[in-house]
Amino acid sequence: MATAKKPTSRSSAPKDSAKARRRPTSTDSGPAKGLPENDVFAIQAEQVNQMAAAVPFNPTKASEHGFDNGLLVPPGSTVSPPSRLSTGSTLSEENKNEKVGSVAVEGVNSTIGSLDRVRVDSSGQMLTTNQGVPIADNQNSLKYGLRGPALLEDFVLREKITHFDHERIPERIVHARGSGAHGYFECYEPLTDITRAAPFTEAGKITPVFVRFSTVQGERGSKDTARDVRGFAVKFYTDEGNWDLVGNNMPVFFIQDAMKFPDLVHAVKPEPHHQMPQAASAHDTFWDFVSLMPESTHMLMWLMSDRAIPRSYATMQGFGVHTFRMVNEAGESVFIKFHWNPIYGTHSLAWDEAVKISGADPDYHRRDLWERIEGGVFPEWELALQVFTEEEADAFSFDVLDATKLVPEELVPLRKVGRMVLNRNPDNFFAETEQVAFCAAHVIPGLDFSNDPLLAGRIHSYADTQISRLGGPNFHELPINAPLAPVHNNQRDGMHRQAIPRGRVNYEPNSLAGGCPFQAGAAQGFVSVPARIQAKEEQGKVRAKPEKFADHYTQAALFYESQTKVEQNHIAAAFRFELSKVTVPAIRERMVASLRNASEALAAQVAEGLGMKKIPPPLPRALKTETKPEVRYSAALSLMTRPGAVSVKGRKIALLVADGIMGQTALDLHAALGMQGATARFVAPRIGLVETADGVRLDADASMENEPGFLFDALALPEGPDGIKVLSLDGHTAEFIKDQYRHCKAILVPDDAKALVEAEGVRAVLPNGEPDPGIITGQDIDAFIEAIGRHRHPERETDPPSV
């Protein structure tokens, strides 16, 4: 067992914690440094931070790369906890009765007596399989050679993934909350030079599709607008079978090998001791994990960017994530990256807007997709390919089998090959959207896989998950099947679970449980014999990664440096919010230290936002030699370069009305917006008929209470001093104006309404004194429509907001 130095403790757990002072605790956020109170919660928080601080970085990360390291895997690094108080699930474990028993025996998996017999404490214990076999390497799947295919004989990966696949019933473990629609794919031109796949054999060929969009973290009843990755799964019903292109709205991912997928999802899901927070990554365990996994940095840039809060599914890109193959009739293959580009542009919500929408309409994205299709404004995407050879791939500074890397469009331009239109909503949500089963292994002739180690795990995992979503993975806990050797791992939950694990940690690497249970290493754990198929071959079966996989920061820096200043500020604000929810200061500092390797400016901005007086030193890099990237700036990575058609089609506009307004101008604006394909709604203090000053009949179909301002893409104020006076007396009006302004939306301000907006601090000029292009004064309808078409006016934005 490899044990790191025990952290120095200024205070230790009280001998009789029942007599120590207790107080209400916060599980949502924490101060920048420690807690002054001398009570149990303060002592626990201090000790947890000491233990996490004793793991400033992942010391075994560098040993994961290279063939020799794959044969000489070191034991995992651990830290002895200051006391048992720091590793417990709850401060209330001191309360005993005949049913709950006492505290788990340290380092023991009991099988006798009361519920003590099924409690597990993995402190100081090595990782094992469910059969008690020590696991030497918990970082890599077994492959034939560093870049070879993953092997079916890898029982460690198969047991881990299989158990993980069945941990939740009955909903999907990830991507539980989804929305779907029917449509078709139309091919632009024959692609027979690179593939024989059925959808691409001739120009104009139509292939029916069903698409399911989803969030990743949240449960089936969670909100749509959480900061999260979005699933983008397309089932092609081809004439040679079903092909499932199962991707996301981001082209990269957190991890490089499927071995780490259960750990990633365990860390990002609600924490196991209290099941909080729901559908959010702003908590300790997620940031503990990713701060120890520097390969996640590139994906974190995407997750902290506005890509993680899309405006709608119709304005969201999709990617295949992995490198795939296309094969032509002659058996010749090329590498492929898949891109779905929305015709209506790539747009996102503002963070404040997303937070408010989640309260007013948690079904916001699902509703938008349904209403677009019902209204005949069909979502549409172009499918584009990046096509390159193995020889070209070998020359890149990054490895195309690494899912944390993308291929910049400047290196391999996009080739547009077809379009997808969604034009029919499902008849029954359960029968279609909920029961649809996607599988990364579902391919057709003309398509094939690469040796991406993360893709290899998905090929197994999806099929296994769909076999039975009721699950039954805990057969090893039946007495007849239970091994005599001790069992310690991070597998949790599932049907008929017997063990009651102690503590909050169910992932590896970790610092919140002192690194336990830790990988056994080659000296004590199971190691596959690196047999070669032929003696002349240089490499055999090994658990390791190619050296290029050790570059964890170059493309994270590329993404950040390719953003506009507005987008960079959003990324910094997102890190600030997420990390402010982390209760362990050492984890916050570790994450900032990691960010320094991607961008010093970003790290400094985040550190300032977290109240850090001194920025921590950069984390050690796994790759000692600096990579010289081919591309340092890529405009294609910025949302601002993807505005789509400058149009108001599909946009939702609020026309505020009240008794005493001029009805005709409101009707004229409503008609003009409708002619352009926008949805304009009359929003009044209450629904129903509005008594206009000019006697025009006008019926408000929404109220400011039931349709808050942040649900709309733009705001138009009315003419008529009497109506303006009525609106000024309703506090909802101020909220409409402030939210639209803060979310950088277009606002139409007739002369009568100038005083109304100025009372809320809204001016027609920007902070720099220039005119605000999103504030349209008077009744210039054409200018208002043009301003809406820009989607947002970010030059107005300030942090903190000025209004």
C-alpha positions in Angstrom: 0.0 0.0 0.0 1.3 3.4 -1.0 0.4 6.0 1.6 1.2 9.7 1.3 2.2 11.9 4.2 -0.6 12.5 6.8 -1.8 16.1 6.6 -1.0 18.2 9.7 -4.2 18.8 11.7 -4.7 21.9 13.9 -7.5 20.1 15.6 -8.7 16.6 15.8 -12.1 15.0 16.1 -13.6 15.2 19.6 -13.4 12.0 21.6 -17.1 12.2 22.3 -18.7 13.9 19.3 -22.1 13.5 20.8 -21.1 16.2 23.4 -19.7 18.6 20.8 -21.6 21.6 19.8 -23.8 21.0 16.6 -25.4 23.6 14.4 -27.3 23.8 11.1 -25.0 23.1 8.2 -24.7 24.2 4.6 -24.3 21.6 1.9 -24.6 24.1 -1.0 -21.5 26.4 -0.6 -18.7 27.2 1.7 -16.4 30.0 2.7 -13.1 30.7 1.0 -11.0 29.5 4.0 -12.2 27.1 6.7 -14.7 27.7 9.5 -13.9 29.5 12.8 -16.5 27.8 15.0 -15.2 25.0 17.2 -18.0 22.5 16.6 -18.2 19.1 14.9 -19.2 20.5 11.5 -16.3 23.0 11.6 -13.8 20.3 12.6 -15.0 18.0 9.9 -14.8 20.7 7.2 -11.3 21.6 8.3 -10.2 18.0 8.2 -11.8 17.3 4.9 -10.0 20.3 3.4 -6.7 19.2 4.9 -7.0 15.8 3.3 -8.0 17.3 0.0 -5.2 19.8 0.2 -2.7 16.9 0.8 -3.6 15.8 -2.8 -2.7 19.0 -4.8 -2.6 16.9 -8.0 -2.8 13.4 -9.2 0.7 11.9 -8.7 0.1 8.8 -10.7 -1.2 10.6 -13.8 2.2 10.7 -15.6 2.6 6.9 -15.2 -0.5 6.2 -17.3 1.4 6.8 -20.6 3.8 4.6 -22.5 4.1 0.9 -22.9 6.6 0.3 -20.1 4.5 2.2 -17.6 1.6 0.0 -18.6 3.5 -3.0 -17.4 4.8 -1.4 -14.2 1.7 0.2 -12.8 2.3 1.8 -9.4 -0.1 1.5 -6.5 -2.5 4.4 -6.1 -1.5 7.3 -3.9 -3.5 7.6 -0.6 -3.6 10.0 2.3 -4.4 9.0 5.8 -7.4 10.9 7.1 -6.9 13.0 10.2 -9.7 11.1 11.8 -12.7 9.0 10.9 -14.9 12.1 11.2 -13.5 13.3 7.8 -14.5 10.3 5.8 -18.0 9.7 7.1 -21.3 10.1 5.2 -23.0 12.0 7.9 -22.4 13.6 11.3 -25.4 11.8 12.6 -23.8 8.3 12.4 -23.2 8.6 16.1 -27.0 8.0 16.6 -27.5 4.2 17.0 -30.3 1.7 17.3 -30.9 -1.9 16.9 -31.6 -1.6 13.2 -28.9 0.9 12.0 -26.3 -0.6 14.4 -23.1 1.5 14.9 -20.4 3.0 12.8 -18.8 0.8 10.1 -15.7 -1.0 11.3 -12.7 0.7 9.8 -11.3 -1.0 6.7 -13.8 -3.9 7.0 -16.6 -5.3 4.8 -18.8 -6.9 7.5 -21.2 -9.8 6.7 -22.6 -10.6 10.2 -25.0 -9.2 12.8 -27.2 -6.2 12.3 -26.9 -3.8 9.3 -23.2 -3.5 10.4 -22.7 -6.7 8.5 -23.3 -5.0 5.2 -21.6 -1.7 5.8 -18.4 -1.2 3.8 -15.5 1.2 4.6 -12.7 1.2 1.9 -10.2 3.3 3.9 -6.8 1.9 3.3 -8.1 -0.9 1.0 -7.1 -1.6 -2.6 -9.7 -1.8 -5.5 -11.0 -5.3 -6.3 -13.5 -6.8 -8.7 -16.7 -8.2 -7.3 -14.9 -11.6 -7.1 -12.2 -10.1 -4.8 -9.5 -10.0 -7.4 -7.2 -6.9 -6.8 -7.4 -4.5 -9.7 -3.9 -3.3 -10.8 -4.9 -0.6 -13.2 -8.2 1.3 -12.9 -7.3 3.9 -15.6 -7.1 2.0 -18.9 -9.0 -0.7 -20.7 -7.0 -3.7 -22.0 -5.9 -3.1 -25.7 -3.8 -4.9 -28.2 -0.9 -2.4 -28.3 -1.1 1.3 -27.3 -3.4 2.2 -30.2 -4.9 -1.2 -30.8 -8.5 -2.4 -30.3 -9.9 -3.0 -26.9 -10.2 -6.7 -26.0 -13.3 -8.6 -25.0 -11.3 -10.6 -22.5 -11.0 -7.5 -20.3 -13.2 -8.8 -17.5 -12.3 -5.8 -15.2 -13.8 -3.3 -17.7 -16.8 -5.5 -18.6 -17.7 -6.1 -14.9 -17.3 -2.4 -14.1 -19.3 -1.1 -17.1 -21.9 -3.9 -16.8 -22.5 -3.0 -13.1 -22.6 0.7 -13.9 -25.1 0.1 -16.8 -27.6 -1.3 -14.3 -27.2 1.0 -11.4 -30.4 3.0 -12.0 -33.9 1.7 -12.6 -36.0 2.2 -14.5 -34.8 5.3 -16.3 -31.6 5.7 -18.2 -28.5 6.1 -16.1 -27.5 9.1 -18.1 -29.5 11.1 -20.7 -32.6 10.2 -18.7 -34.5 13.4 -19.6 -35.1 13.4 -23.4 -37.2 14.9 -26.1 -37.7 13.4 -29.6 -39.1 13.9 -33.0 -39.4 12.2 -36.4 -38.0 13.5 -39.7 -35.9 12.7 -42.7 -32.3 12.9 -44.0 -31.7 14.0 -47.6 -28.4 13.3 -49.2 -26.8 16.1 -51.3 -24.5 14.0 -53.5 -23.3 10.4 -53.9 -20.4 9.7 -51.5 -19.5 6.4 -53.1 -15.9 7.5 -53.3 -15.6 7.1 -49.6 -18.5 4.9 -48.4 -21.1 2.3 -49.5 -23.4 3.3 -46.6 -27.0 3.4 -47.8 -28.0 7.0 -46.9 -25.1 8.3 -49.1 -25.5 6.3 -52.3 -27.3 8.9 -54.4 -28.2 12.6 -54.5 -31.7 13.3 -53.2 -32.0 10.0 -51.4 -34.4 10.3 -48.4 -33.8 8.3 -45.2 -36.3 8.5 -42.3 -34.9 9.4 -38.9 -35.9 9.7 -35.3 -33.9 12.1 -33.1 -33.7 12.2 -29.4 -32.2 15.2 -27.6 -31.4 15.0 -23.9 -29.5 16.4 -20.9 -26.9 14.1 -19.3 -26.8 14.7 -15.5 -30.4 15.2 -14.6 -33.1 12.6 -13.8 -36.2 12.1 -15.9 -38.1 14.9 -14.1 -35.3 17.4 -14.0 -35.2 20.8 -15.8 -34.3 21.4 -19.4 -32.1 24.5 -19.0 -29.3 23.2 -16.7 -25.7 23.8 -17.6 -24.9 20.4 -19.1 -23.9 18.5 -22.1 -26.8 17.7 -24.5 -27.2 14.4 -26.2 -27.8 14.5 -29.9 -28.8 10.9 -31.0 -30.0 10.1 -34.6 -31.5 6.8 -35.6 -31.4 6.3 -39.4 -33.9 3.8 -40.7 -31.9 2.8 -43.8 -32.7 0.2 -46.3 -29.7 -1.8 -45.1 -30.6 -1.7 -41.4 -30.7 0.9 -38.6 -27.7 3.1 -38.1 -27.5 5.1 -34.8 -25.2 8.1 -34.7 -25.2 8.7 -31.0 -23.4 12.0 -30.2 -23.5 15.2 -28.2 -23.7 19.0 -28.8 -20.0 19.2 -28.0 -17.3 17.6 -30.1 -15.1 16.5 -27.2 -15.5 14.7 -23.9 -14.2 14.6 -20.3 -12.3 11.3 -20.5 -10.1 9.3 -22.9 -10.9 5.8 -21.9 -14.2 4.0 -21.1 -12.7 2.7 -17.9 -13.3 6.2 -16.4 -16.9 6.7 -17.5 -18.5 5.2 -14.3 -16.2 7.4 -12.2 -17.1 10.5 -14.3 -20.8 10.0 -14.0 -20.6 9.0 -10.3 -18.8 12.3 -9.6 -21.2 14.5 -11.6 -24.4 12.9 -10.4 -26.0 14.0 -7.1 -23.7 13.2 -4.2 -24.6 9.8 -2.8 -24.9 10.7 0.9 -27.7 13.3 0.4 -28.6 13.1 -3.4 -27.9 16.8 -4.1 -27.6 18.7 -6.3 -30.0 17.6 -9.1 -29.0 18.2 -12.7 -26.0 20.3 -11.8 -22.2 20.0 -11.7 -21.6 22.8 -9.2 -20.6 20.6 -6.3 -17.6 19.0 -4.6 -17.4 15.5 -6.1 -17.5 16.6 -9.7 -14.8 19.2 -9.3 -12.7 16.9 -7.1 -12.7 14.4 -9.9 -12.1 16.6 -12.9 -9.4 18.6 -11.0 -7.6 15.3 -10.7 -8.2 14.5 -14.4 -6.4 17.2 -16.4 -7.5 15.6 -19.7 -11.0 17.0 -18.8 -9.8 20.6 -19.2 -10.7 20.9 -22.9 -14.2 19.6 -22.2 -14.6 21.9 -19.2 -14.0 24.9 -21.5 -16.9 23.8 -23.6 -19.1 23.0 -20.5 -18.4 26.4 -18.9 -19.1 28.2 -22.2 -22.5 29.2 -23.5 -22.6 25.9 -25.4 -23.8 24.2 -22.2 -27.0 26.3 -22.1 -28.4 26.2 -25.7 -31.3 28.5 -26.7 -33.1 25.6 -28.1 -32.5 22.2 -29.6 -33.1 23.8 -33.0 -30.2 26.2 -32.5 -27.7 23.6 -31.2 -24.8 21.9 -33.0 -24.3 18.1 -32.9 -21.2 16.1 -33.1 -20.3 12.4 -33.4 -17.5 13.0 -30.8 -15.4 10.0 -31.8 -13.3 9.3 -35.0 -15.2 6.8 -37.1 -14.4 5.1 -40.4 -16.2 5.1 -43.8 -15.5 2.2 -46.1 -16.2 2.1 -49.9 -17.0 -0.8 -52.1 -13.3 -1.5 -52.7 -12.8 -1.9 -49.0 -10.8 1.3 -48.7 -11.4 3.3 -45.6 -10.9 6.9 -44.4 -11.4 8.5 -41.0 -14.5 10.6 -40.4 -15.8 13.2 -37.9 -19.5 14.0 -38.0 -20.9 17.5 -37.6 -24.6 18.6 -37.4 -24.9 22.4 -38.1 -28.3 24.1 -37.4 -29.7 26.1 -40.2 -31.2 28.6 -37.7 -27.7 29.3 -36.3 -26.0 28.2 -33.0 -27.4 30.3 -30.1 -27.4 30.0 -26.4 -29.2 31.3 -23.3 -27.6 33.7 -20.9 -26.9 32.1 -17.5 -29.3 34.4 -15.6 -31.9 33.8 -18.2 -31.5 30.0 -18.0 -31.8 30.1 -14.2 -35.0 32.1 -14.3 -36.5 30.0 -17.2 -35.9 26.8 -15.1 -38.3 28.2 -12.5 -40.9 29.5 -14.9 -40.8 26.7 -17.5 -38.6 23.6 -16.7 -39.8 22.1 -19.9 -38.5 25.0 -22.0 -36.5 23.1 -24.6 -39.0 20.2 -24.9 -41.8 22.8 -25.4 -39.8 24.8 -27.9 -39.1 21.7 -30.0 -42.8 20.6 -29.9 -44.1 24.1 -30.7 -41.7 24.6 -33.6 -42.8 21.4 -35.3 -46.5 22.0 -34.5 -46.2 25.5 -35.9 -44.5 24.4 -39.2 -41.1 26.0 -38.4 -39.3 22.7 -38.8 -35.8 22.4 -37.2 -33.2 21.7 -39.8 -29.5 20.8 -39.7 -26.8 20.2 -42.4 -24.6 17.1 -41.9 -21.0 17.8 -42.7 -18.0 15.5 -42.6 -14.3 15.9 -41.9 -12.6 13.4 -44.0 -8.9 12.5 -43.6 -6.6 9.5 -44.0 -4.6 7.6 -41.4 -1.4 9.1 -42.8 -2.8 12.6 -42.3 -4.0 11.6 -38.8 -0.5 10.4 -37.8 1.0 13.8 -38.7 -1.3 15.7 -36.4 0.2 16.9 -33.1 -2.8 15.3 -31.3 -4.2 11.8 -31.5 -7.5 11.4 -33.3 -8.3 8.4 -31.1 -8.4 10.8 -28.1 -12.0 11.9 -27.4 -10.8 15.0 -25.5 -9.4 16.4 -28.8 -11.2 17.8 -31.9 -9.8 18.2 -35.4 -9.8 22.0 -36.1 -11.7 22.9 -39.2 -8.6 24.8 -40.4 -6.8 21.5 -40.6 -9.6 19.5 -42.2 -12.4 21.6 -43.7 -16.1 20.5 -43.5 -17.7 18.7 -46.4 -21.5 19.2 -46.5 -23.2 16.0 -47.5 -26.9 16.4 -46.6 -29.6 17.9 -44.5 -31.9 16.6 -41.7 -35.4 18.0 -41.1 -37.6 17.2 -38.1 -41.2 17.6 -39.2 -43.4 15.3 -37.1 -43.9 15.1 -33.3 -44.4 11.7 -31.7 -47.9 10.4 -31.1 -47.0 8.9 -27.7 -44.0 10.0 -25.6 -43.6 6.7 -23.8 -44.0 4.5 -26.8 -41.6 6.5 -28.9 -39.3 8.9 -27.1 -38.9 6.9 -23.9 -38.6 3.5 -25.4 -36.3 4.3 -28.3 -33.1 2.4 -27.8 -29.9 3.9 -29.3 -26.7 1.9 -29.5 -23.3 3.0 -30.6 -22.7 -0.5 -32.0 -25.6 -0.1 -34.5 -23.8 0.5 -37.8 -24.4 -0.5 -41.4 -22.2 -1.6 -44.3 -19.9 1.3 -45.3 -19.4 2.4 -41.7 -17.0 1.2 -39.1 -15.2 2.1 -35.8 -11.8 3.4 -35.0 -9.7 2.2 -32.0 -10.9 5.0 -29.8 -10.8 3.4 -26.3 -13.8 5.4 -25.1 -15.8 4.4 -28.2 -14.9 0.7 -27.5 -16.6 0.9 -24.1 -19.7 2.6 -25.6 -20.1 -0.2 -28.2 -20.6 -2.6 -25.3 -22.3 -0.3 -22.8 -25.3 0.9 -24.9 -26.3 -2.6 -25.9 -25.9 -3.9 -22.3 -27.9 -1.0 -20.9 -30.8 -1.6 -23.2 -31.0 -5.4 -22.6 -32.8 -4.7 -19.3 -33.2 -1.3 -17.8 -34.6 -3.0 -14.7 -31.1 -4.4 -14.1 -29.9 -7.1 -11.8 -26.2 -6.6 -11.2 -25.8 -7.6 -7.6 -25.9 -11.4 -7.9 -22.4 -11.5 -6.4 -23.8 -10.5 -3.0 -26.0 -13.6 -2.7 -24.3 -15.9 -0.1 -23.6 -18.7 -2.6 -21.8 -16.4 -4.9 -20.0 -14.2 -2.4 -16.2 -14.6 -2.4 -14.2 -15.2 0.8 -11.7 -12.5 -0.3 -12.6 -9.0 0.7 -14.5 -6.8 -1.9 -13.8 -3.1 -2.1 -14.8 -1.0 -5.1 -16.8 2.0 -6.1 -19.8 0.1 -7.6 -23.0 1.2 -6.1 -26.8 0.8 -6.0 -28.9 -1.4 -8.3 -31.7 -3.9 -7.6 -31.4 -5.9 -4.4 -28.3 -4.1 -3.2 -27.1 -5.5 0.2 -24.1 -3.5 1.1 -24.4 0.0 2.8 -21.2 1.7 1.9 -20.0 4.4 4.3 -18.9 7.9 3.1 -19.6 10.3 0.3 -17.0 9.1 -2.2 -17.8 6.5 -4.9 -15.2 7.4 -7.6 -11.4 7.2 -8.2 -9.2 9.2 -8.1 -10.4 11.1 -5.1 -9.1 13.1 -2.3 -12.2 13.2 -0.1 -11.6 9.6 1.0 -7.9 9.8 1.1 -7.7 8.1 -2.3 -9.3 4.9 -1.1 -10.0 2.3 -2.3 -6.8 2.5 -4.4 -5.6 0.5 -7.4 -3.4 -2.4 -6.2 -0.6 -1.9 -8.7 1.3 -4.5 -10.7 2.9 -6.0 -7.6 -0.3 -7.1 -5.9 -3.0 -6.8 -8.6 -4.1 -8.7 -11.7 -2.1 -7.9 -14.8 -2.8 -9.3 -18.2 0.2 -11.2 -19.8 1.4 -8.9 -22.6 1.5 -11.8 -25.1 2.2 -10.9 -28.7 0.3 -12.5 -31.6 3.5 -12.7 -33.5 7.0 -12.6 -32.0 8.2 -9.9 -34.4 5.5 -7.4 -33.1 6.9 -4.7 -30.9 3.9 -4.4 -28.5 1.3 -6.7 -27.0 -1.7 -6.4 -24.7 -1.3 -3.5 -22.3 -3.2 -1.1 -20.1 -1.8 2.3 -21.1 -2.3 5.3 -23.3 -0.3 6.7 -26.2 2.0 9.6 -25.2 0.0 12.2 -27.2 -2.9 11.5 -24.9 -0.9 13.2 -22.2 -1.4 16.6 -23.7 -4.4 17.8 -21.6 -4.3 21.5 -22.2 -3.4 22.5 -25.7 -6.9 22.3 -27.2 -8.5 23.7 -24.0 -6.3 26.7 -24.7 -7.3 26.7 -28.4 -11.0 26.7 -27.4 -10.6 29.5 -24.9 -8.4 31.7 -27.1 -10.9 31.3 -30.0 -13.8 32.8 -28.0 -14.8 36.4 -28.2 -14.2 38.5 -25.1 -17.9 38.2 -24.2 -17.7 34.4 -24.4 -14.5 34.3 -22.4 -16.2 36.4 -19.7 -19.1 33.9 -19.7 -16.7 31.0 -19.2 -15.0 32.8 -16.3 -18.4 33.6 -14.7 -19.5 29.9 -15.1 -16.3 28.6 -13.4 -16.8 31.3 -10.7 -20.4 30.1 -10.0 -19.7 26.4 -10.2 -16.6 26.5 -8.0 -18.3 28.8 -5.5 -20.7 25.9 -4.8 -17.7 23.7 -3.9 -17.4 23.5 -0.1 -13.8 22.3 0.1 -11.4 25.2 -0.5 -8.5 22.8 -1.6 -10.6 21.5 -4.5 -11.3 25.1 -5.7 -7.6 25.9 -5.5 -6.7 22.7 -7.4 -9.1 23.5 -10.2 -7.7 27.1 -10.6 -4.2 25.6 -10.6 -5.3 23.3 -13.5 -6.8 26.3 -15.4 -3.4 28.0 -15.3 -2.1 25.5 -17.8 -4.9 26.4 -20.3 -5.0 30.2 -19.7 -3.3 32.3 -17.1 -5.9 35.1 -17.8 -8.8 32.8 -17.2 -7.3 31.3 -14.0 -6.6 34.8 -12.6 -10.1 35.9 -13.4 -11.7 32.9 -11.8 -9.4 33.2 -8.7 -10.4 36.8 -8.3 -14.1 35.8 -8.5 -13.5 33.2 -5.8 -11.8 35.6 -3.4 -8.4 34.0 -3.7 -5.8 36.5 -2.5 -3.0 34.4 -3.9 -3.3 32.3 -7.1 -2.0 28.7 -6.6 0.9 27.4 -8.7 0.0 25.5 -12.0 -0.6 21.8 -11.7 2.2 19.6 -12.9 1.7 18.5 -16.5 1.7 14.9 -17.5 3.4 15.8 -20.8 6.8 17.4 -20.0 7.5 18.6 -23.5 5.3 21.4 -24.8 3.1 20.6 -27.8 3.4 22.9 -30.8 -0.2 23.0 -32.2 -0.9 23.5 -35.8 -3.8 25.8 -35.0 -3.8 28.4 -32.1 -7.0 30.2 -33.1 -10.1 28.8 -34.7 -13.0 31.1 -35.5 -15.2 28.1 -36.0 -15.2 27.4 -32.2 -16.9 30.7 -31.3 -20.7 30.9 -31.2 -20.4 34.4 -32.5 -19.2 33.2 -35.9 -22.3 31.0 -36.3 -25.2 33.4 -36.3 -27.1 31.5 -39.0 -29.7 33.3 -41.1 -30.3 36.8 -39.7 -34.0 36.3 -39.3 -36.7 36.3 -36.7 -38.2 33.0 -37.7 -39.1 30.9 -34.7 -38.4 33.8 -32.3 -40.9 34.6 -29.6 -41.6 38.4 -29.1 -43.5 39.9 -26.1 -45.7 42.9 -27.0 -46.6 44.5 -23.7 -50.2 45.9 -23.7 -52.6 47.4 -21.1 -55.8 49.4 -21.0 -55.2 52.8 -22.6 -52.6 51.9 -25.2 -52.9 52.6 -28.9 -54.2 49.4 -30.2 -53.6 49.9 -33.9 -49.8 50.3 -33.7 -49.7 47.1 -31.5 -51.7 45.2 -34.1 -49.5 46.5 -36.9 -46.3 45.4 -35.1 -47.9 42.0 -34.4 -48.8 41.5 -38.1 -45.3 42.6 -39.3 -43.6 40.1 -36.9 -45.9 37.3 -38.0 -45.1 38.0 -41.6 -41.5 37.4 -40.8 -42.2 34.0 -39.1 -41.9 35.2 -35.5 -44.4 34.4 -32.8 -45.6 37.7 -31.3 -47.8 37.6 -28.2 -49.8 40.3 -26.5 -48.8 40.2 -22.8 -50.9 42.3 -20.4 -51.3 42.5 -16.6 -54.0 40.0 -17.0 -55.3 37.9 -19.9 -58.4 38.9 -21.9 -59.7 42.0 -23.7 -57.7 45.2 -23.5 -59.6 48.5 -23.7 -57.4 50.5 -26.1 -57.4 54.3 -26.5 -58.4 54.1 -30.2 -61.1 51.5 -29.7 -59.3 48.8 -31.6 -60.2 45.3 -30.3 -57.2 43.6 -28.8 -57.1 40.3 -26.8 -54.1 39.6 -24.5 -53.4 35.8 -24.7 -50.7 35.9 -22.0 -50.2 37.7 -18.7 -46.9 39.1 -17.3 -47.4 36.7 -14.5 -47.8 33.5 -16.4 -45.3 34.3 -19.2 -42.4 36.1 -17.6 -40.1 38.3 -19.7 -37.2 36.0 -19.8 -39.2 33.4 -21.9 -39.1 35.8 -24.8 -36.5 36.7 -27.4 -37.4 40.4 -27.6 -39.7 43.0 -26.0 -41.9 45.7 -27.6 -43.4 48.5 -25.4 -46.6 50.1 -26.5 -47.7 53.7 -27.4 -50.3 55.6 -25.4 -49.6 57.5 -22.2 -52.6 56.1 -20.3 -51.5 52.5 -21.0 -47.9 53.4 -20.0 -49.2 54.7 -16.7 -51.0 51.4 -16.1 -47.9 49.4 -16.9 -45.7 51.6 -14.6 -47.9 50.6 -11.6 -47.3 46.9 -12.2 -44.0 45.6 -10.8 -43.9 42.8 -13.5 -43.3 45.5 -16.1 -40.0 46.5 -14.4 -39.0 42.8 -14.3 -39.8 42.4 -18.1 -37.6 45.4 -18.9 -34.7 44.5 -16.7 -34.6 40.9 -17.7 -34.7 41.7 -21.4 -32.0 44.3 -21.0 -29.7 42.1 -18.8 -30.1 39.2 -21.2 -29.0 41.5 -24.1 -32.3 41.3 -26.0 -33.8 43.8 -28.4 -36.2 46.3 -26.9 -38.6 48.6 -28.9 -39.2 51.8 -27.0 -41.7 54.3 -28.4 -41.5 57.9 -27.3 -44.3 57.4 -24.8 -42.3 54.6 -23.0 -38.9 56.3 -22.7 -39.6 57.4 -19.1 -40.7 53.8 -18.3 -37.4 52.2 -19.3 -35.3 55.0 -17.9 -36.9 54.5 -14.5 -35.3 51.1 -14.5 -31.9 52.4 -15.4 -32.1 51.4 -19.0 -30.5 53.8 -21.5 -30.2 53.8 -25.2 -26.5 54.1 -25.0 -23.9 51.5 -24.1 -21.5 51.8 -21.1 -18.9 53.2 -23.5 -21.2 56.0 -24.6 -22.0 54.6 -28.1 -25.6 53.9 -29.2 -27.1 50.6 -28.1 -28.1 48.8 -31.3 -30.6 46.7 -29.4 -32.6 49.6 -28.0 -34.9 50.8 -30.9 -36.6 54.1 -30.1 -39.7 55.3 -31.9 -41.7 52.9 -34.1 -39.0 51.7 -36.5 -40.3 48.2 -37.1 -37.7 47.3 -39.6 -34.9 48.3 -37.3 -36.5 46.3 -34.5 -36.8 43.2 -36.7 -33.1 43.6 -37.7 -32.1 43.9 -34.0 -34.1 40.7 -33.1 -32.3 38.9 -35.9 -29.0 39.5 -34.2 -30.3 37.3 -31.3 -28.4 39.2 -28.6 -26.4 42.5 -28.2 -23.6 41.4 -25.9 -21.8 44.7 -26.1 -24.4 45.8 -23.5 -23.3 43.2 -21.0 -21.5 44.1 -17.7 -20.3 41.9 -14.8 -21.9 42.5 -12.4 -25.0 43.7 -14.3 -25.5 47.5 -14.2 -29.3 47.1 -14.3 
